Amino acid sequence: MIELSKRMQAVADMVTPGLSVTDIGCDHGFVSIYLMQQNIATRVIAMDVNEGPLKIAKSHIEEYGLSEYIETRLSDGLSAINPMEAESMVCAGMGGRLMIRILTDEIEKARGMKEIILQPQSESGYVRRSLLELGFQIVDENMVCEEGKYYVIMKVLPGNEAEYTQYAKDDISLEFGAVLLQKKHPVLKEYLNKMESQYSIILSQIPSDNEKSVQDRQNMEHKLNQVKKALELLE
């Protein structure tokens, strides 16, 4: 039985059982294999833009005897999958802007999914804002810390303005996650405490004797105030 890292386990745990899955940027195929071993997915299409990782994924899939249930495809994002061919989409371990590009490039295919699981490596606030602008609803979030790094995992559903109005759209909720704030998530609190300390130190070291320094201080003060407001919501 394959074992996943803490981050990838959190990604796999977000997938709704009983759906066919496409794993975008599957890397070495471990999540795809896990989803089949645990009877979470009915079948998986594992896709990656690079031939090297895809060949390794294919060898791992063969090693675990799952070639009948997991198909590998060379693909830039969703380009190599047909509309409605998979019900759930997993996309983990890449930058937030790349994830949004993958969704917008094949927006109708993305909107045809029953769910989308995202784990952006950066710019989670940008990802949340972009998802809402594209008409997706963020219905669940989790956050984990692994080897000193913090990762957000989101479950997203196709929706419309009427359906996602319940998701808070204020800057604090979009930056740090309305669901995480509502859950008073302990890992989010740990992350915010760390950021408050780091931003305070940085702010104390910024001089205020020139125009650029004044702008830098204002930007850092804004970030620090956002973190403090989020921490207040977690109390």
N, C-alpha and C positions, 0 to 999 in steps of 0.2 A: 504494500500500500504506500502510495507516494505521500510525502510530508511536505507541506508548504511553509514558506516563511510566514511570519506574523502578518505582514502586509498583504500577501497574496491570499492567506486564509480568510482575512476580512473581506477581500474582494469576492472570493468563492461563496462565502456565507451570505452575501447579498443576493445571489441568484435564486430566483423562484424555482422550486423543484417542478419537474414535469414539462419543461420547455426545451425546444431545440435552441442551441446556442451558437453564435459565431464569436470567436475569440480574436479580436483585432490586435495585431502586434503581439502574437502569441509567444514570441521568443522561443524558448525551448519546449513549450507545450505542457508545462507542469499543471497549470490551471485546467486546461482542457482534459488532461488525464484524470485529475482529481474529480472533476465534475461527472465523468463517466463512472469512475470507480465507486463513487458514493451514491450512484443512481440519482443524481440531481438533474442532469441533462438527459434528454432522450437520444440526442446525437449532437455532435459538435463539428463545426467547420472552423478549423484553426488557420488563421491567415497572418502573413507577415510580408512586409515590403522587401525584406532581405532574404536572399536564397540560403545563406549560411545558417542562420538560426532555424529556418524552415526545415532544412535537411536534418539538423539535429533533433528538432521536434518530431519529425517523421520517424527517426530511428528510436526515439524514446517511446513513441506510440506503438511501434512494432514490438519493442522490448516488453511492453506491458500487455501485449496481445489485444490491442484495441483498434487496429486498423479498420475493422468492419464498422466501427462506430464514430471514429474521428477522421475526417478528411482534411488534408492540408492543401492550401492554395496560396500561390504567390499573388499578393494583392497590395495595392496602395490604398489603404483604408478599406472602404466598402465596395471598391470598384469591381471585384471579382465575385461578388455574390448577387444573386437575383432578388428582386423585390419579393418579400414574404417568404424567403427561403429559410430564414431563421426567425425565431420569436424573441430571443433575448440576445443582447449584444454586450460583450465585455470588452472594455478598453482600459488598460492599466499600464502604468509605468512610463508615460510619455508626458511631455509638456502640455499645459492647459490650452495654449493657443493651437497646437497641433491637433488636439482632440476636437476642438470646435471646428477647425478646418475640415477634418474628416467628416463631421456631421453635416456641415453646410455643403460640402462637395456632392454629397449623395443624400440630400435632405429628405426626399420622398422615401428612400429606402429606410432611413433612420426613423421617420415618422410611422413606418409600417411595423416597427418592432413593438412588442408588448411591453418591453422594458429595456433600459440601457443602464449598465453598471459602469461607472467611471471612477478612475483613481488617478487624478492629475498629479504630476510631480511638482507642479508650480502653478501659481496664479489661480487658486481656487475661487477667489472672489470674481475674477474675470469670467471664469467658467460658469458660475452661478448666474451672473448678469446675462451672459450670452445665451444660456439655456432658456431663460425666461423670455428673452427677446425672440428666440426661435419658436416659442410656443410649447416648451416642455415643462413638466411639473416635477419638482424635486420632492419626492415623497419620503425619503429616508436618507440619513447620513450616519456614518460611523467615523471614528478617528482613532488611529493607533500610533504608537511610538515604537520605532524599531531602530536599534543601534544609534540612538540619539537624534533620529530624524522623524518628523511628524508627517503623517499621511492622512488625507481625507478620502473617504469612499462615499459615493453618491448613488442612490437608486433614482432613476429618472423615468418618467412616463410621458408618452405623447399626450398633449393636452391643448387647451385653448385658454383664452383670457379669463373666461368665466370660471374655469376649473382651477386655475392656479392663483386666483386672487387671494386665497387664504395664506399663501406664502408671503411672509413679511418682505417688503421690498426696500426697507430703509437701509442705509449704508452699512450699519453694524450687522444686520442679518445677512446681507449679501456678502459681506467680507468674511464673516466667520461662520455662517450657516445657521439659519433660523431653527432647523431641526436640532442641531447640536446645542444651541442655546436653550431651546425648550427642554431638552433632555438633561440640561445642566451636566453635560458630558465631562467626566473627570479628566480625560486626556486633553480636551480643549482648555480646561482651566489650567492644567499644567503648562500647556503651550503658551497661554496668555500671560501667565506669571513670568515665564521665561522671557517673553517678548517685552513685557513691561520693564524688567530689569535691564535688558539689552538696550532698549530705546532710551531709557533714562541715562545710562552711561554715555551713549552716543551724543545725546542732547547736551550733556554737561561738558563735552569736549569740543563742541562747535563754537568757534568764536563769533562775535557779533559786530565785527569792525569793517565789514564790507557787504556789498549788495548780495553777492552769492551766498555768503554765510547767513545773512538774514533769511533768504529764501530757503536754505537748507534747514535752518532752525524751525521755520514755519511748517515745512513738510514733516519734520520729525515730531514736532508738537502735535500735529494733526494725527499722525500714526499713534502716538502715545495716548492721546485722548480717546481714540477709537478703542484701543485695547482696554483702557480704564472703564469705558462705558460698557464694553462686553463683559468685563469682570463683575461689574455691578449687577448685570442681568443674571449672572450665575450664582449670586448670593441667595 
